[in-house]
Amino acid sequence: MKKILLLVMLLQFSFGFAQSQFSWEAVEKFQNELNAEYADAKTSPLLPEDLKVFKSLDFYPANEKFNVVAKFVRTANEQPFEMKTSTDRKPVYVKYGEAHFSIEGQLFKLNIYQNIELSKKEQYKDYLFLPFSDLTCGDESYIGGKYIDLKIPQGDTVVIDFNRSYNPYCAYSPKYSCPKVPLENDLKIAIRAGVKKFHD
């Protein structure tokens, strides 16, 4: 009986940390849209001198390994807090939930946040914010970490595709105010996915 229960638990565990069906097209679409945004003077965060010579952001090759289905744990009754930024601006966020997942046999947890003011706007009411840093930050990736945009999950899992992670605007210009990655979202693994650092 104990062996059966153990087997069931292992199966549930494996299912909870499975990979989602990976879409190369979705990653390519993300990259094309980001490049288009950065190439357009109306929407680009680039400095004028960088915009003049801009052709494309530097991306890691798309990798299925970094597209994961995480176990989503809703954290109710969390207190709103002021998130630190690169300036004295302090936007109010609340910890909305936790994502538990596995990469290369290692277990990880990331906190997922919701911006209080944004959540009051119809177009952003289901928007969630996932900032993270990893072992590539400061070397291959921006030292300040990267962001992933998420939607409120409908169930107890959430797809996290690190291939669609992007740099804060602060990676391109000092005029922006960007949320700093909370210490608890620092991953002790090299996430070679998404946008690389801009230039030295």
Secondary structure as UniProt FT lines:
FT   HELIX           2..16
FT   HELIX           24..39
FT   TURN            41..43
FT   HELIX           48..53
FT   HELIX           64..66
FT   STRAND          67..74
FT   TURN            76..77
FT   STRAND          81..82
FT   STRAND          92..103
FT   TURN            104..105
FT   STRAND          106..115
FT   TURN            116..117
FT   HELIX           118..120
FT   HELIX           122..124
FT   TURN            125..126
FT   STRAND          127..133
FT   TURN            135..136
FT   TURN            138..140
FT   TURN            143..144
FT   STRAND          146..151
FT   STRAND          157..161
FT   HELIX           162..164
FT   HELIX           169..171
FT   TURN            174..175
FT   HELIX           183..185
//
